Amino acid sequence: MYQIPRGTRDFTTEEMQKRRYLEDSLRTTFQTFGYKEIQTPMFETLELFTAKSGEGIIEEIYSFKDKGGRDLALRPELTAPVIRFYVDKLQMEAKPLKLFYFGNCFRYDRPQKGRYREFMQAGCEIIGADTPEAYAELIAMAYYLLKNVGLKDVKLNIGNLNILSSLFETLKISKDKQKQLIPLIDKSQFDEVLTLLQVFGVGKKVANEFLEILQLSDIKKITKIIEKDESAKKELAYLEKILNLLEKSFNIKNYQIKMSIVRGLDYYKGIVFEIDAPLLGAEKQLCGGGAYELVSLFGGKETPTAGFAIGFDRTILALETEKYPFPSTKIKVYVIPVNEETIDKSLEIAQNLREQGISTDIDLLRRGIGKSLKYASSINAEKAILVGPRELEQGSVTIRDMKTGEQETVKLNDIQNRVN
Ligand code: HAM
């Protein structure tokens, strides 16, 4: 017997129904915000992903040489591919360009619940807009994408990496030292951050203020602490504009300011945000994104870019944890040829119903009435149509309501009306 590769999954028919429901709902919301769908390849040149992140990222992704000796990689995410596509073919499109996508991603992660080596993202990028309203709309869309799929408990956190950079600069923390601090900040290990800051020669009072900013969610209090840092103050005022729009125009009030959001990927700059489903525990982050810079690195004319991606698989897990009643697609009608003589006509009846958009299945195993009815009830069919030779001679069939067991004789040309 063959084993499925570690970190990958098969999906049952029930799971696929849930996944299709989620995909349809997300697609509808993206479209109501004026976004248009695109697709990029599953694999890209390895260089596309090392360009910003360096060779270190190779440890975390699936990279390989093809038969022509080219270095390629399965995409770990879609932002770099979408920006490659933009620089190559879409730069002349009217701005802002609002693009969304669904796609499988591959990361050499340690698999656990909610963390896979193959997983799906639903994401988007907005290219050519950096007004407060553009960011507010982007964050609001992320929030409503998750709300519209039926999730109740989501937590929106918003931060700004420029503020963090500006604070690092004020504290004279070099890029190398930042690299040591950032993973600790990411994991909210603030005691360790404090210790390390002091090792780096930052005074206790200043280090404590820095930590306070990372943990405060009151914008007024943060402004007070950073009063002398002009550039951080400017960023904060900009953030405040976005937050006002979120509250007043998009009716989103339950968000948190979180300056400790650092994001894992290397291309972010400015506004960043994450949405969590607290019920999921360790792998609770459903969505992450923000403003970033990649266009000029990829050879394009500089323009503002921002976006986010929703972890599709985690969103399913969150919906299941909240016991969301996923709609299921059911077979409406099950057609039963009573004997071999009526098989032709039964197939024709089934086909006519399908052409009218009515989901119809038919006994293909010549099982007879008893077993076929049992099967029809096992697949939750609403009606069974019994096609018997004598009735057929009179131009009719029997329709059975699978719930009540009631039966009626119906003329062939009236079947559609009776089953609908
Ligand atoms: P990311 O935070 O790396 O961002 O991934 C986005 C989401 O994908 C995460 O919040 C999580 O829900 C899901 N995810 C990540 N890794 C895994 C995994 N191993 N298994 C299951 N789900 C996972 C990005 O990828 C950026 N490209 C988002 C973006 C778009 N930023 C700007 N535009």
Residues whose N, C-alpha, C, O or C-beta is under 5 A from the ligand:
A	BS01	HAM	E77 L78 T79 R107 D109 G114 R115 Y116 F119 G123 C124 Q285 L286 C287 G288 G289 G290 A306 G307 F308 A309 I310 G311 R314
